[in-house]
Amino acid sequence: MNPQLGKRDDGTWIEVRGFVKRLLSNDNDGSRHQRFILNIGAGRTLLIAHNIDLAEPVPVGIGDRVQVRGMYEWNDLGGLMHWTHHDPLGVEDGGYVRYRRSVYR
């Protein structure tokens, strides 16, 4: 993981590891997304938006370590990652959230 992610990385697939810093309420507007803030090191955080209409929710808690693959989108707060699930059309490899010994995609 490159903790120096920025505008140039917008729209790219990335893989990160980190610790859950904060749990947020689900976003239920349109496709439902489980949301949490991941501390990825070097003072950086990343919002994870995991689509729970396409994948199972991940039973994470504050302090849990996870590995996430998805699409990075830049913003002033550190960015967000979505597409952390399989591609329902089978075109892309898609992403995942790996927590403990399970993979949620």
ChimeraX attribute file (.defattr): number of C-alpha atoms within 10 A of each C-alpha:
attribute: neighborCount
match mode: 1-to-1
recipient: residues
	/A:1	11
	/A:2	11
	/A:3	14
	/A:4	9
	/A:5	17
	/A:6	15
	/A:7	13
	/A:8	9
	/A:9	15
	/A:10	16
	/A:11	14
	/A:12	12
	/A:13	17
	/A:14	16
	/A:15	17
	/A:16	19
	/A:17	17
	/A:18	20
	/A:19	19
	/A:20	22
	/A:21	18
	/A:22	14
	/A:23	16
	/A:24	12
	/A:25	9
	/A:26	15
	/A:27	15
	/A:28	10
	/A:29	7
	/A:30	7
	/A:31	11
	/A:32	15
	/A:33	21
	/A:34	19
	/A:35	23
	/A:36	22
	/A:37	19
	/A:38	27
	/A:39	20
	/A:40	21
	/A:41	14
	/A:42	9
	/A:43	8
	/A:44	15
	/A:45	20
	/A:46	25
	/A:47	23
	/A:48	27
	/A:49	21
	/A:50	31
	/A:51	22
	/A:52	21
	/A:53	13
	/A:54	18
	/A:55	17
	/A:56	15
	/A:57	16
	/A:58	18
	/A:59	8
	/A:60	15
	/A:61	13
	/A:62	13
	/A:63	13
	/A:64	14
	/A:65	18
	/A:66	19
	/A:67	17
	/A:68	24
	/A:69	22
	/A:70	26
	/A:71	20
	/A:72	24
	/A:73	21
	/A:74	18
	/A:75	12
	/A:76	7
	/A:77	10
	/A:78	17
	/A:79	19
	/A:80	21
	/A:81	26
	/A:82	23
	/A:83	20
	/A:84	26
	/A:85	24
	/A:86	19
	/A:87	14
	/A:88	10
	/A:89	7
	/A:90	8
	/A:91	8
	/A:92	9
	/A:93	11
	/A:94	19
	/A:95	24
	/A:96	21
	/A:97	25
	/A:98	18
	/A:99	16
	/A:100	11
	/A:101	5
	/A:102	9
	/A:103	17
	/A:104	20
	/A:105	22
